[in-house]
Amino acid sequence: MSQTMCENCRNYVYDDESDCMICEMDLDEDEMRLFLAYALPVLRFLR
């Protein structure tokens, strides 16, 4: 199984209550759009 970018992120943490890994980065629609606008070109460059 290949690693995802989430597994390398400091916001991806273990949650004791749900007994699983979760992302602590809670973005609304506008924040997600801005994040992806920055992240996608960088990820394409890294391939």
Secondary structure, 3 states (H helix, E strand, C coil): CCCCHHHHCCCEEEECCCCEEEECCCCCHHHHHHHHHHHHHHHHHHC
